[in-house]
Structures are given as structure tokens and as C-alpha cells.
Amino acid sequence: MTMLVETAVERYKFVCGRCGYTWTADYDVQYLRDDVGATIAFYRLDGVPVPPPTSGEITCPNCGTMGVAVIPEARRDSPPAHLDSDEPRQRVSTTTDQRRASVPHLPAVVSTGTEPG
């Protein structure tokens, strides 16, 4: 049985090795444990599944090169709640679609940086 271990928002800084352009992006990450005990991470950027930022598949938005350094910059954990805990909780009576429709989408933070010099 696959089990959710934790969710987090992880911020990465990217620096292009060719043109020096820098930018940051916040990824939503889910960590799951599979049936054999291995932990697997799933990354999303603005709600879209993407390869991990450390996969080597990041392209510089300024010059198009793939020679981009990836630097973990910050992380906000959100561990899953346990039903047998005394953590505050509230029963939800709306559907997922209703909750999504009730508020605007909060995009991932992607801040463009600077060009060198």
C-alpha cells in the first residue's frame, strides 16, 4: 500500500552557467512510501507535474541552454495529519471541485532574476 509521508513546498534557485541569468521557483512536492519501503517524490510547478528540478532538464528561460545550476534555497514542510492525534480538525462538506471553484488559483512563485553585470 502506497502511503503519503509528507508534502512540502521547496524553493530552488537556478543560475545559468552560460549567460548568468538567475531565477527562483517554488515546487509543490509529495513524498510517498511504496510497498517495499522506498520513498518517491512527485514534483508539481503551478499544479502541473514536472521532472524534479535536480533532474538536469531545466532550461534557461533567457538563453535556452541546459547548463543550469540548481540550488535548494528554502523548504516549508506540511506533514500529513494522523486521525488518532489531538490536532485541530474540521469536517469538510464540500467537494474538491467546489473548493477549487470557491477561490482563485494560487500560482507557484516563479521570480525572474537578473542578468549578469
N, C-alpha and C positions, 0 to 999 in steps of 0.2 A: 504494500500500500504506500503510495507516494504521499508525503506529508509536508505541508508548508512549515518551514523552520523560522523564517523571518522575512520581512520586507524592509527595504531601505531606499533612501534617495542618496545617490552617490554623485558628487560633483567632480568632474575631471577638467583639467586644464590641458589644452593642446597647443603645441608650438611647432610650426612648420620648420623643418630643417633646411628648406630651400630658400624661402622668402622671409622667414622670421615672423610671420603672422601668428598671433595668439588669439585664442578664444576659449570659453568655458561652456560646459553643457551639464545639465542635471539629468541623470538617468534614474528611472524607477527600476528597482531590482527586486526580484523574488528569488529566494533561496529555498529549494525543495530537497528533501531527502528521499531517495528512491528505495526500492525493496531490498537492495543489498547494502544500504547504508551510505552510499555515495551522495554528496551534496552537489546539486546542479543549480546554476544561476541563469535566470532569464532576464534579459535587459529590454527596456522599452524607453523610447525617446518620444515625448509628446504622444504617448499612447500607442505608438507603432513599434512592433517587435523589431529589434536591431541586433546586429552582432555586438559582442562585448566591446567596449571602447579600447580594450587592450588587444584586440584580435589582429591588429595590423592592417585593418581595412578602412581606416579613417583617411579621407582625402581632404587636403587643404581647400577651403572654400575660396581662397584668394588666388592661388596659382595652379591648383589641381593636382599637385604632387601627392604621393602616398608616404613621403618621408616625414611623418608627423610623430613627435614625441608626445607621450601620454603621461600626465602627472596626476595621480589621485590628489584631490585638493580638500574635500570635505565629505562628511557622511552623516546622515540622520537616520538612526535606526527606528524601526517600528516593529517590535517583536509581537508575534501573534498572542492574543489573549487565550486564557485557558478557562473553560467553563466551570471548573471546580475552584476557581480563585474568588477572592472577595473584591476584585477590580470593579469599578463602576461600570454599569452597562445599561442599555436601553433597548427594549424590544422594537424591532423595525416592522412597520406595517405597510410600507411602500415597496414596489418592485424596483429592481435595478434600473429599468428604463425610466421609471418615474423619478428616481433620484437623479439620474443623469440629466433629465429634461428640466429639472427644477432649478438648476444653477448653470452658469456658463462654464465652459471647459477651461481649466487652469492649465495653460501650456507649460511645458518644461522650460526652464530658464536656459536660454542659449544666448550668451552675451558675446558679441563680436569684440575682438580685442584691437590690437594695434599692429600697424605695420612697423618694421624697424626704422629707426633713425628719425 
